[in-house]
Amino acid sequence: MENNHGRQPADTHDRIELRSDKVRHIIGTRPPAAVRYGTLIVVVVMALIMIAAAIIPYSPDGTTLLQRLLP
């Protein structure tokens, strides 16, 4: 491979410019509803798991994580 010392051929520069318009268009559009609501569902499920882990007793003496953390 030949080293161009950081310089790119002119045709490569033109292709990058064409792609950047497409990328800007993709970034500018809102994601589909499935992606938005899917992300929301994942966040809600993770929050419910964290809440359940704090409330459900896990030790043999029946104490919860919140009871151990709060004096």
mmJSON file of the N, C-alpha and C atoms, coordinates in Angstrom:
{"data_MODEL":{"atom_site":{
"group_PDB":["ATOM","ATOM","ATOM","ATOM","ATOM","ATOM","ATOM","ATOM","ATOM","ATOM","ATOM","ATOM","ATOM","ATOM","ATOM","ATOM","ATOM","ATOM","ATOM","ATOM","ATOM","ATOM","ATOM","ATOM","ATOM","ATOM","ATOM","ATOM","ATOM","ATOM","ATOM","ATOM","ATOM","ATOM","ATOM","ATOM","ATOM","ATOM","ATOM","ATOM","ATOM","ATOM","ATOM","ATOM","ATOM","ATOM","ATOM","ATOM","ATOM","ATOM","ATOM","ATOM","ATOM","ATOM","ATOM","ATOM","ATOM","ATOM","ATOM","ATOM","ATOM","ATOM","ATOM","ATOM","ATOM","ATOM","ATOM","ATOM","ATOM","ATOM","ATOM","ATOM","ATOM","ATOM","ATOM","ATOM","ATOM","ATOM","ATOM","ATOM","ATOM","ATOM","ATOM","ATOM","ATOM","ATOM","ATOM","ATOM","ATOM","ATOM","ATOM","ATOM","ATOM","ATOM","ATOM","ATOM","ATOM","ATOM","ATOM","ATOM","ATOM","ATOM","ATOM","ATOM","ATOM","ATOM","ATOM","ATOM","ATOM","ATOM","ATOM","ATOM","ATOM","ATOM","ATOM","ATOM","ATOM","ATOM","ATOM","ATOM","ATOM","ATOM","ATOM","ATOM","ATOM","ATOM","ATOM","ATOM","ATOM","ATOM","ATOM","ATOM","ATOM","ATOM","ATOM","ATOM","ATOM","ATOM","ATOM","ATOM","ATOM","ATOM","ATOM","ATOM","ATOM","ATOM","ATOM","ATOM","ATOM","ATOM","ATOM","ATOM","ATOM","ATOM","ATOM","ATOM","ATOM","ATOM","ATOM","ATOM","ATOM","ATOM","ATOM","ATOM","ATOM","ATOM","ATOM","ATOM","ATOM","ATOM","ATOM","ATOM","ATOM","ATOM","ATOM","ATOM","ATOM","ATOM","ATOM","ATOM","ATOM","ATOM","ATOM","ATOM","ATOM","ATOM","ATOM","ATOM","ATOM","ATOM","ATOM","ATOM","ATOM","ATOM","ATOM","ATOM","ATOM","ATOM","ATOM","ATOM","ATOM","ATOM","ATOM","ATOM","ATOM","ATOM","ATOM","ATOM","ATOM","ATOM","ATOM","ATOM","ATOM"],
"id":[1,2,3,4,5,6,7,8,9,10,11,12,13,14,15,16,17,18,19,20,21,22,23,24,25,26,27,28,29,30,31,32,33,34,35,36,37,38,39,40,41,42,43,44,45,46,47,48,49,50,51,52,53,54,55,56,57,58,59,60,61,62,63,64,65,66,67,68,69,70,71,72,73,74,75,76,77,78,79,80,81,82,83,84,85,86,87,88,89,90,91,92,93,94,95,96,97,98,99,100,101,102,103,104,105,106,107,108,109,110,111,112,113,114,115,116,117,118,119,120,121,122,123,124,125,126,127,128,129,130,131,132,133,134,135,136,137,138,139,140,141,142,143,144,145,146,147,148,149,150,151,152,153,154,155,156,157,158,159,160,161,162,163,164,165,166,167,168,169,170,171,172,173,174,175,176,177,178,179,180,181,182,183,184,185,186,187,188,189,190,191,192,193,194,195,196,197,198,199,200,201,202,203,204,205,206,207,208,209,210,211,212,213],
"type_symbol":["N","C","C","N","C","C","N","C","C","N","C","C","N","C","C","N","C","C","N","C","C","N","C","C","N","C","C","N","C","C","N","C","C","N","C","C","N","C","C","N","C","C","N","C","C","N","C","C","N","C","C","N","C","C","N","C","C","N","C","C","N","C","C","N","C","C","N","C","C","N","C","C","N","C","C","N","C","C","N","C","C","N","C","C","N","C","C","N","C","C","N","C","C","N","C","C","N","C","C","N","C","C","N","C","C","N","C","C","N","C","C","N","C","C","N","C","C","N","C","C","N","C","C","N","C","C","N","C","C","N","C","C","N","C","C","N","C","C","N","C","C","N","C","C","N","C","C","N","C","C","N","C","C","N","C","C","N","C","C","N","C","C","N","C","C","N","C","C","N","C","C","N","C","C","N","C","C","N","C","C","N","C","C","N","C","C","N","C","C","N","C","C","N","C","C","N","C","C","N","C","C","N","C","C","N","C","C","N","C","C","N","C","C"],
"label_atom_id":["N","CA","C","N","CA","C","N","CA","C","N","CA","C","N","CA","C","N","CA","C","N","CA","C","N","CA","C","N","CA","C","N","CA","C","N","CA","C","N","CA","C","N","CA","C","N","CA","C","N","CA","C","N","CA","C","N","CA","C","N","CA","C","N","CA","C","N","CA","C","N","CA","C","N","CA","C","N","CA","C","N","CA","C","N","CA","C","N","CA","C","N","CA","C","N","CA","C","N","CA","C","N","CA","C","N","CA","C","N","CA","C","N","CA","C","N","CA","C","N","CA","C","N","CA","C","N","CA","C","N","CA","C","N","CA","C","N","CA","C","N","CA","C","N","CA","C","N","CA","C","N","CA","C","N","CA","C","N","CA","C","N","CA","C","N","CA","C","N","CA","C","N","CA","C","N","CA","C","N","CA","C","N","CA","C","N","CA","C","N","CA","C","N","CA","C","N","CA","C","N","CA","C","N","CA","C","N","CA","C","N","CA","C","N","CA","C","N","CA","C","N","CA","C","N","CA","C","N","CA","C","N","CA","C","N","CA","C","N","CA","C","N","CA","C","N","CA","C"],
"label_alt_id":[null,null,null,null,null,null,null,null,null,null,null,null,null,null,null,null,null,null,null,null,null,null,null,null,null,null,null,null,null,null,null,null,null,null,null,null,null,null,null,null,null,null,null,null,null,null,null,null,null,null,null,null,null,null,null,null,null,null,null,null,null,null,null,null,null,null,null,null,null,null,null,null,null,null,null,null,null,null,null,null,null,null,null,null,null,null,null,null,null,null,null,null,null,null,null,null,null,null,null,null,null,null,null,null,null,null,null,null,null,null,null,null,null,null,null,null,null,null,null,null,null,null,null,null,null,null,null,null,null,null,null,null,null,null,null,null,null,null,null,null,null,null,null,null,null,null,null,null,null,null,null,null,null,null,null,null,null,null,null,null,null,null,null,null,null,null,null,null,null,null,null,null,null,null,null,null,null,null,null,null,null,null,null,null,null,null,null,null,null,null,null,null,null,null,null,null,null,null,null,null,null,null,null,null,null,null,null,null,null,null,null,null,null],
"label_comp_id":["MET","MET","MET","GLU","GLU","GLU","ASN","ASN","ASN","ASN","ASN","ASN","HIS","HIS","HIS","GLY","GLY","GLY","ARG","ARG","ARG","GLN","GLN","GLN","PRO","PRO","PRO","ALA","ALA","ALA","ASP","ASP","ASP","THR","THR","THR","HIS","HIS","HIS","ASP","ASP","ASP","ARG","ARG","ARG","ILE","ILE","ILE","GLU","GLU","GLU","LEU","LEU","LEU","ARG","ARG","ARG","SER","SER","SER","ASP","ASP","ASP","LYS","LYS","LYS","VAL","VAL","VAL","ARG","ARG","ARG","HIS","HIS","HIS","ILE","ILE","ILE","ILE","ILE","ILE","GLY","GLY","GLY","THR","THR","THR","ARG","ARG","ARG","PRO","PRO","PRO","PRO","PRO","PRO","ALA","ALA","ALA","ALA","ALA","ALA","VAL","VAL","VAL","ARG","ARG","ARG","TYR","TYR","TYR","GLY","GLY","GLY","THR","THR","THR","LEU","LEU","LEU","ILE","ILE","ILE","VAL","VAL","VAL","VAL","VAL","VAL","VAL","VAL","VAL","VAL","VAL","VAL","MET","MET","MET","ALA","ALA","ALA","LEU","LEU","LEU","ILE","ILE","ILE","MET","MET","MET","ILE","ILE","ILE","ALA","ALA","ALA","ALA","ALA","ALA","ALA","ALA","ALA","ILE","ILE","ILE","ILE","ILE","ILE","PRO","PRO","PRO","TYR","TYR","TYR","SER","SER","SER","PRO","PRO","PRO","ASP","ASP","ASP","GLY","GLY","GLY","THR","THR","THR","THR","THR","THR","LEU","LEU","LEU","LEU","LEU","LEU","GLN","GLN","GLN","ARG","ARG","ARG","LEU","LEU","LEU","LEU","LEU","LEU","PRO","PRO","PRO"],
"label_asym_id":["A","A","A","A","A","A","A","A","A","A","A","A","A","A","A","A","A","A","A","A","A","A","A","A","A","A","A","A","A","A","A","A","A","A","A","A","A","A","A","A","A","A","A","A","A","A","A","A","A","A","A","A","A","A","A","A","A","A","A","A","A","A","A","A","A","A","A","A","A","A","A","A","A","A","A","A","A","A","A","A","A","A","A","A","A","A","A","A","A","A","A","A","A","A","A","A","A","A","A","A","A","A","A","A","A","A","A","A","A","A","A","A","A","A","A","A","A","A","A","A","A","A","A","A","A","A","A","A","A","A","A","A","A","A","A","A","A","A","A","A","A","A","A","A","A","A","A","A","A","A","A","A","A","A","A","A","A","A","A","A","A","A","A","A","A","A","A","A","A","A","A","A","A","A","A","A","A","A","A","A","A","A","A","A","A","A","A","A","A","A","A","A","A","A","A","A","A","A","A","A","A","A","A","A","A","A","A","A","A","A","A","A","A"],
"label_entity_id":["1","1","1","1","1","1","1","1","1","1","1","1","1","1","1","1","1","1","1","1","1","1","1","1","1","1","1","1","1","1","1","1","1","1","1","1","1","1","1","1","1","1","1","1","1","1","1","1","1","1","1","1","1","1","1","1","1","1","1","1","1","1","1","1","1","1","1","1","1","1","1","1","1","1","1","1","1","1","1","1","1","1","1","1","1","1","1","1","1","1","1","1","1","1","1","1","1","1","1","1","1","1","1","1","1","1","1","1","1","1","1","1","1","1","1","1","1","1","1","1","1","1","1","1","1","1","1","1","1","1","1","1","1","1","1","1","1","1","1","1","1","1","1","1","1","1","1","1","1","1","1","1","1","1","1","1","1","1","1","1","1","1","1","1","1","1","1","1","1","1","1","1","1","1","1","1","1","1","1","1","1","1","1","1","1","1","1","1","1","1","1","1","1","1","1","1","1","1","1","1","1","1","1","1","1","1","1","1","1","1","1","1","1"],
"label_seq_id":[1,1,1,2,2,2,3,3,3,4,4,4,5,5,5,6,6,6,7,7,7,8,8,8,9,9,9,10,10,10,11,11,11,12,12,12,13,13,13,14,14,14,15,15,15,16,16,16,17,17,17,18,18,18,19,19,19,20,20,20,21,21,21,22,22,22,23,23,23,24,24,24,25,25,25,26,26,26,27,27,27,28,28,28,29,29,29,30,30,30,31,31,31,32,32,32,33,33,33,34,34,34,35,35,35,36,36,36,37,37,37,38,38,38,39,39,39,40,40,40,41,41,41,42,42,42,43,43,43,44,44,44,45,45,45,46,46,46,47,47,47,48,48,48,49,49,49,50,50,50,51,51,51,52,52,52,53,53,53,54,54,54,55,55,55,56,56,56,57,57,57,58,58,58,59,59,59,60,60,60,61,61,61,62,62,62,63,63,63,64,64,64,65,65,65,66,66,66,67,67,67,68,68,68,69,69,69,70,70,70,71,71,71],
"pdbx_PDB_ins_code":[null,null,null,null,null,null,null,null,null,null,null,null,null,null,null,null,null,null,null,null,null,null,null,null,null,null,null,null,null,null,null,null,null,null,null,null,null,null,null,null,null,null,null,null,null,null,null,null,null,null,null,null,null,null,null,null,null,null,null,null,null,null,null,null,null,null,null,null,null,null,null,null,null,null,null,null,null,null,null,null,null,null,null,null,null,null,null,null,null,null,null,null,null,null,null,null,null,null,null,null,null,null,null,null,null,null,null,null,null,null,null,null,null,null,null,null,null,null,null,null,null,null,null,null,null,null,null,null,null,null,null,null,null,null,null,null,null,null,null,null,null,null,null,null,null,null,null,null,null,null,null,null,null,null,null,null,null,null,null,null,null,null,null,null,null,null,null,null,null,null,null,null,null,null,null,null,null,null,null,null,null,null,null,null,null,null,null,null,null,null,null,null,null,null,null,null,null,null,null,null,null,null,null,null,null,null,null,null,null,null,null,null,null],
"Cartn_x":[0.835,0.0,0.873,0.455,1.207,0.736,1.665,1.325,1.187,0.015,-0.237,-0.001,0.583,0.849,-0.416,-1.512,-2.742,-3.62,-3.184,-4.006,-4.884,-6.101,-7.023,-7.237,-7.465,-7.768,-9.064,-9.23,-10.398,-11.693,-11.703,-12.957,-13.394,-12.464,-12.811,-13.478,-12.964,-13.55,-14.982,-15.226,-16.574,-17.535,-17.075,-17.949,-18.279,-17.329,-17.585,-18.637,-18.563,-19.56,-20.947,-21.053,-22.355,-22.909,-22.057,-22.515,-22.926,-22.25,-22.573,-23.99,-24.471,-25.861,-26.828,-26.514,-27.378,-27.363,-26.185,-26.069,-26.823,-26.698,-27.447,-28.946,-29.392,-30.821,-31.275,-30.473,-30.831,-30.84,-29.852,-29.794,-30.945,-31.367,-32.431,-33.818,-34.003,-35.338,-35.576,-36.822,-37.174,-37.187,-36.798,-36.825,-38.263,-38.463,-39.813,-40.373,-41.671,-42.348,-41.874,-41.594,-41.157,-39.847,-38.949,-37.677,-37.899,-38.705,-38.965,-39.642,-40.697,-41.427,-40.644,-39.847,-39.004,-37.998,-37.401,-36.464,-37.185,-38.366,-39.15,-39.481,-39.849,-40.187,-38.967,-37.803,-36.584,-36.265,-36.404,-36.128,-37.114,-38.378,-39.391,-39.137,-38.801,-38.534,-37.314,-36.268,-35.084,-35.408,-36.231,-36.627,-37.44,-38.34,-39.131,-38.247,-37.243,-36.32,-35.564,-35.124,-34.392,-35.296,-36.54,-37.486,-37.77,-37.969,-38.241,-37.047,-35.837,-34.648,-34.525,-35.035,-34.965,-36.077,-37.174,-38.339,-38.438,-38.122,-38.29,-37.202,-37.587,-36.589,-35.671,-34.388,-33.442,-32.589,-32.604,-31.78,-32.641,-32.014,-32.776,-33.587,-33.144,-33.903,-35.044,-35.243,-36.394,-36.214,-35.01,-34.808,-34.639,-35.059,-34.912,-33.671,-33.343,-32.187,-32.418,-33.648,-33.941,-33.828,-34.258,-34.14,-32.669,-31.841,-30.416,-29.736,-30.182,-29.551,-30.016,-31.304,-31.847,-31.707,-31.204,-31.034,-32.351],
"Cartn_y":[-1.179,0.0,1.232,2.178,3.412,4.402,5.068,6.031,7.414,8.031,9.366,10.451,10.107,11.068,11.807,11.064,11.656,12.284,12.315,12.907,11.847,12.247,11.33,11.766,10.808,11.186,11.986,12.771,13.652,12.861,11.691,10.929,10.42,10.113,9.692,10.843,12.029,13.209,13.43,13.262,13.438,12.395,11.154,10.118,10.399,10.928,11.256,12.347,13.336,14.411,13.868,12.95,12.378,11.576,10.861,10.08,10.969,12.076,12.904,13.471,13.755,14.205,13.104,11.879,10.757,10.551,10.65,10.468,11.562,12.793,13.89,13.661,13.109,12.829,11.754,10.711,9.627,10.141,10.937,11.463,12.423,13.153,14.137,13.541,12.286,11.689,11.071,11.063,10.434,8.93,8.178,6.717,6.215,5.05,4.482,4.256,4.158,3.985,2.729,1.668,0.421,0.623,1.416,1.661,2.532,3.579,4.466,3.717,2.997,2.286,1.08,0.478,-0.633,-0.182,0.982,1.546,1.865,2.429,2.738,1.465,0.423,-0.832,-1.407,-1.359,-1.869,-1.083,0.24,1.074,0.761,0.603,0.31,-1.06,-2.049,-3.386,-3.353,-2.644,-2.545,-1.844,-0.793,-0.098,-1.027,-1.812,-2.752,-3.824,-4.278,-5.265,-4.667,-3.425,-2.771,-2.556,-2.175,-1.978,-3.319,-4.351,-5.675,-6.169,-5.904,-6.329,-5.606,-4.387,-3.629,-4.029,-4.558,-4.839,-6.309,-7.217,-8.651,-9.124,-9.813,-10.327,-11.334,-11.236,-12.138,-12.916,-12.506,-13.197,-14.155,-15.11,-16.084,-15.445,-14.305,-13.685,-12.812,-12.725,-12.025,-10.536,-10.023,-8.589,-8.292,-7.08,-6.641,-5.764,-5.443,-4.58,-3.192,-2.691,-1.372,-1.394,-2.467,-2.569,-2.618,-3.202,-3.26,-1.912,-1.169,0.111,1.227,1.2,2.234,1.782,2.669,2.257,2.114],
"Cartn_z":[0.0,0.0,0.0,-0.718,-0.829,0.212,0.879,1.913,1.295,1.445,0.896,1.929,3.068,4.138,4.559,4.757,5.267,4.204,2.957,1.895,1.264,0.929,0.294,-1.149,-2.033,-3.412,-3.477,-4.529,-4.663,-4.702,-5.357,-5.445,-4.071,-3.174,-1.821,-1.078,-1.237,-0.588,-1.075,-2.365,-2.907,-2.345,-2.212,-1.66,-0.197,0.546,1.948,2.03,1.183,1.194,0.861,-0.093,-0.433,0.736,1.421,2.55,3.709,3.897,5.051,4.939,3.731,3.576,3.986,3.599,3.972,5.484,6.063,7.51,8.233,7.773,8.403,8.287,7.176,7.01,7.998,8.168,9.09,10.52,10.884,12.245,12.505,11.497,11.666,11.792,11.414,11.481,12.857,13.276,14.547,14.369,15.397,15.275,15.218,14.644,14.595,15.994,16.062,17.353,18.072,17.34,17.972,18.728,18.173,18.846,20.081,19.944,21.083,22.21,21.901,22.947,23.451,22.61,23.049,24.091,23.861,24.83,26.133,26.041,27.229,28.012,27.32,27.985,28.7,28.069,28.698,29.964,29.923,31.093,32.22,31.893,32.907,33.535,32.728,33.257,34.179,33.785,34.636,35.955,35.9,37.12,38.026,37.443,38.244,38.885,38.171,38.74,39.912,39.777,40.866,42.078,41.842,42.941,43.629,42.833,43.412,44.216,43.738,44.469,45.801,45.877,47.126,48.098,47.599,48.45,48.854,47.967,48.234,49.208,50.276,51.227,50.551,50.871,50.237,51.238,52.478,53.461,54.285,54.963,55.752,56.878,57.401,58.489,57.984,56.672,56.111,55.917,56.026,55.826,54.338,53.978,52.594,52.463,51.252,50.992,51.593,51.497,52.068,53.581,54.225,55.667,56.104,55.303,55.627,55.404,54.363,54.06,54.977,55.361,56.222,57.683,58.557,59.962,60.709],
"occupancy":[1.0,1.0,1.0,1.0,1.0,1.0,1.0,1.0,1.0,1.0,1.0,1.0,1.0,1.0,1.0,1.0,1.0,1.0,1.0,1.0,1.0,1.0,1.0,1.0,1.0,1.0,1.0,1.0,1.0,1.0,1.0,1.0,1.0,1.0,1.0,1.0,1.0,1.0,1.0,1.0,1.0,1.0,1.0,1.0,1.0,1.0,1.0,1.0,1.0,1.0,1.0,1.0,1.0,1.0,1.0,1.0,1.0,1.0,1.0,1.0,1.0,1.0,1.0,1.0,1.0,1.0,1.0,1.0,1.0,1.0,1.0,1.0,1.0,1.0,1.0,1.0,1.0,1.0,1.0,1.0,1.0,1.0,1.0,1.0,1.0,1.0,1.0,1.0,1.0,1.0,1.0,1.0,1.0,1.0,1.0,1.0,1.0,1.0,1.0,1.0,1.0,1.0,1.0,1.0,1.0,1.0,1.0,1.0,1.0,1.0,1.0,1.0,1.0,1.0,1.0,1.0,1.0,1.0,1.0,1.0,1.0,1.0,1.0,1.0,1.0,1.0,1.0,1.0,1.0,1.0,1.0,1.0,1.0,1.0,1.0,1.0,1.0,1.0,1.0,1.0,1.0,1.0,1.0,1.0,1.0,1.0,1.0,1.0,1.0,1.0,1.0,1.0,1.0,1.0,1.0,1.0,1.0,1.0,1.0,1.0,1.0,1.0,1.0,1.0,1.0,1.0,1.0,1.0,1.0,1.0,1.0,1.0,1.0,1.0,1.0,1.0,1.0,1.0,1.0,1.0,1.0,1.0,1.0,1.0,1.0,1.0,1.0,1.0,1.0,1.0,1.0,1.0,1.0,1.0,1.0,1.0,1.0,1.0,1.0,1.0,1.0,1.0,1.0,1.0,1.0,1.0,1.0,1.0,1.0,1.0,1.0,1.0,1.0],
"B_iso_or_equiv":[0.0,0.0,0.0,0.0,0.0,0.0,0.0,0.0,0.0,0.0,0.0,0.0,0.0,0.0,0.0,0.0,0.0,0.0,0.0,0.0,0.0,0.0,0.0,0.0,0.0,0.0,0.0,0.0,0.0,0.0,0.0,0.0,0.0,0.0,0.0,0.0,0.0,0.0,0.0,0.0,0.0,0.0,0.0,0.0,0.0,0.0,0.0,0.0,0.0,0.0,0.0,0.0,0.0,0.0,0.0,0.0,0.0,0.0,0.0,0.0,0.0,0.0,0.0,0.0,0.0,0.0,0.0,0.0,0.0,0.0,0.0,0.0,0.0,0.0,0.0,0.0,0.0,0.0,0.0,0.0,0.0,0.0,0.0,0.0,0.0,0.0,0.0,0.0,0.0,0.0,0.0,0.0,0.0,0.0,0.0,0.0,0.0,0.0,0.0,0.0,0.0,0.0,0.0,0.0,0.0,0.0,0.0,0.0,0.0,0.0,0.0,0.0,0.0,0.0,0.0,0.0,0.0,0.0,0.0,0.0,0.0,0.0,0.0,0.0,0.0,0.0,0.0,0.0,0.0,0.0,0.0,0.0,0.0,0.0,0.0,0.0,0.0,0.0,0.0,0.0,0.0,0.0,0.0,0.0,0.0,0.0,0.0,0.0,0.0,0.0,0.0,0.0,0.0,0.0,0.0,0.0,0.0,0.0,0.0,0.0,0.0,0.0,0.0,0.0,0.0,0.0,0.0,0.0,0.0,0.0,0.0,0.0,0.0,0.0,0.0,0.0,0.0,0.0,0.0,0.0,0.0,0.0,0.0,0.0,0.0,0.0,0.0,0.0,0.0,0.0,0.0,0.0,0.0,0.0,0.0,0.0,0.0,0.0,0.0,0.0,0.0,0.0,0.0,0.0,0.0,0.0,0.0,0.0,0.0,0.0,0.0,0.0,0.0],
"pdbx_formal_charge":[null,null,null,null,null,null,null,null,null,null,null,null,null,null,null,null,null,null,null,null,null,null,null,null,null,null,null,null,null,null,null,null,null,null,null,null,null,null,null,null,null,null,null,null,null,null,null,null,null,null,null,null,null,null,null,null,null,null,null,null,null,null,null,null,null,null,null,null,null,null,null,null,null,null,null,null,null,null,null,null,null,null,null,null,null,null,null,null,null,null,null,null,null,null,null,null,null,null,null,null,null,null,null,null,null,null,null,null,null,null,null,null,null,null,null,null,null,null,null,null,null,null,null,null,null,null,null,null,null,null,null,null,null,null,null,null,null,null,null,null,null,null,null,null,null,null,null,null,null,null,null,null,null,null,null,null,null,null,null,null,null,null,null,null,null,null,null,null,null,null,null,null,null,null,null,null,null,null,null,null,null,null,null,null,null,null,null,null,null,null,null,null,null,null,null,null,null,null,null,null,null,null,null,null,null,null,null,null,null,null,null,null,null],
"auth_seq_id":[1,1,1,2,2,2,3,3,3,4,4,4,5,5,5,6,6,6,7,7,7,8,8,8,9,9,9,10,10,10,11,11,11,12,12,12,13,13,13,14,14,14,15,15,15,16,16,16,17,17,17,18,18,18,19,19,19,20,20,20,21,21,21,22,22,22,23,23,23,24,24,24,25,25,25,26,26,26,27,27,27,28,28,28,29,29,29,30,30,30,31,31,31,32,32,32,33,33,33,34,34,34,35,35,35,36,36,36,37,37,37,38,38,38,39,39,39,40,40,40,41,41,41,42,42,42,43,43,43,44,44,44,45,45,45,46,46,46,47,47,47,48,48,48,49,49,49,50,50,50,51,51,51,52,52,52,53,53,53,54,54,54,55,55,55,56,56,56,57,57,57,58,58,58,59,59,59,60,60,60,61,61,61,62,62,62,63,63,63,64,64,64,65,65,65,66,66,66,67,67,67,68,68,68,69,69,69,70,70,70,71,71,71],
"auth_comp_id":["MET","MET","MET","GLU","GLU","GLU","ASN","ASN","ASN","ASN","ASN","ASN","HIS","HIS","HIS","GLY","GLY","GLY","ARG","ARG","ARG","GLN","GLN","GLN","PRO","PRO","PRO","ALA","ALA","ALA","ASP","ASP","ASP","THR","THR","THR","HIS","HIS","HIS","ASP","ASP","ASP","ARG","ARG","ARG","ILE","ILE","ILE","GLU","GLU","GLU","LEU","LEU","LEU","ARG","ARG","ARG","SER","SER","SER","ASP","ASP","ASP","LYS","LYS","LYS","VAL","VAL","VAL","ARG","ARG","ARG","HIS","HIS","HIS","ILE","ILE","ILE","ILE","ILE","ILE","GLY","GLY","GLY","THR","THR","THR","ARG","ARG","ARG","PRO","PRO","PRO","PRO","PRO","PRO","ALA","ALA","ALA","ALA","ALA","ALA","VAL","VAL","VAL","ARG","ARG","ARG","TYR","TYR","TYR","GLY","GLY","GLY","THR","THR","THR","LEU","LEU","LEU","ILE","ILE","ILE","VAL","VAL","VAL","VAL","VAL","VAL","VAL","VAL","VAL","VAL","VAL","VAL","MET","MET","MET","ALA","ALA","ALA","LEU","LEU","LEU","ILE","ILE","ILE","MET","MET","MET","ILE","ILE","ILE","ALA","ALA","ALA","ALA","ALA","ALA","ALA","ALA","ALA","ILE","ILE","ILE","ILE","ILE","ILE","PRO","PRO","PRO","TYR","TYR","TYR","SER","SER","SER","PRO","PRO","PRO","ASP","ASP","ASP","GLY","GLY","GLY","THR","THR","THR","THR","THR","THR","LEU","LEU","LEU","LEU","LEU","LEU","GLN","GLN","GLN","ARG","ARG","ARG","LEU","LEU","LEU","LEU","LEU","LEU","PRO","PRO","PRO"],
"auth_asym_id":["A","A","A","A","A","A","A","A","A","A","A","A","A","A","A","A","A","A","A","A","A","A","A","A","A","A","A","A","A","A","A","A","A","A","A","A","A","A","A","A","A","A","A","A","A","A","A","A","A","A","A","A","A","A","A","A","A","A","A","A","A","A","A","A","A","A","A","A","A","A","A","A","A","A","A","A","A","A","A","A","A","A","A","A","A","A","A","A","A","A","A","A","A","A","A","A","A","A","A","A","A","A","A","A","A","A","A","A","A","A","A","A","A","A","A","A","A","A","A","A","A","A","A","A","A","A","A","A","A","A","A","A","A","A","A","A","A","A","A","A","A","A","A","A","A","A","A","A","A","A","A","A","A","A","A","A","A","A","A","A","A","A","A","A","A","A","A","A","A","A","A","A","A","A","A","A","A","A","A","A","A","A","A","A","A","A","A","A","A","A","A","A","A","A","A","A","A","A","A","A","A","A","A","A","A","A","A","A","A","A","A","A","A"],
"auth_atom_id":["N","CA","C","N","CA","C","N","CA","C","N","CA","C","N","CA","C","N","CA","C","N","CA","C","N","CA","C","N","CA","C","N","CA","C","N","CA","C","N","CA","C","N","CA","C","N","CA","C","N","CA","C","N","CA","C","N","CA","C","N","CA","C","N","CA","C","N","CA","C","N","CA","C","N","CA","C","N","CA","C","N","CA","C","N","CA","C","N","CA","C","N","CA","C","N","CA","C","N","CA","C","N","CA","C","N","CA","C","N","CA","C","N","CA","C","N","CA","C","N","CA","C","N","CA","C","N","CA","C","N","CA","C","N","CA","C","N","CA","C","N","CA","C","N","CA","C","N","CA","C","N","CA","C","N","CA","C","N","CA","C","N","CA","C","N","CA","C","N","CA","C","N","CA","C","N","CA","C","N","CA","C","N","CA","C","N","CA","C","N","CA","C","N","CA","C","N","CA","C","N","CA","C","N","CA","C","N","CA","C","N","CA","C","N","CA","C","N","CA","C","N","CA","C","N","CA","C","N","CA","C","N","CA","C","N","CA","C","N","CA","C","N","CA","C","N","CA","C"],
"pdbx_PDB_model_num":[1,1,1,1,1,1,1,1,1,1,1,1,1,1,1,1,1,1,1,1,1,1,1,1,1,1,1,1,1,1,1,1,1,1,1,1,1,1,1,1,1,1,1,1,1,1,1,1,1,1,1,1,1,1,1,1,1,1,1,1,1,1,1,1,1,1,1,1,1,1,1,1,1,1,1,1,1,1,1,1,1,1,1,1,1,1,1,1,1,1,1,1,1,1,1,1,1,1,1,1,1,1,1,1,1,1,1,1,1,1,1,1,1,1,1,1,1,1,1,1,1,1,1,1,1,1,1,1,1,1,1,1,1,1,1,1,1,1,1,1,1,1,1,1,1,1,1,1,1,1,1,1,1,1,1,1,1,1,1,1,1,1,1,1,1,1,1,1,1,1,1,1,1,1,1,1,1,1,1,1,1,1,1,1,1,1,1,1,1,1,1,1,1,1,1,1,1,1,1,1,1,1,1,1,1,1,1,1,1,1,1,1,1]
}}}
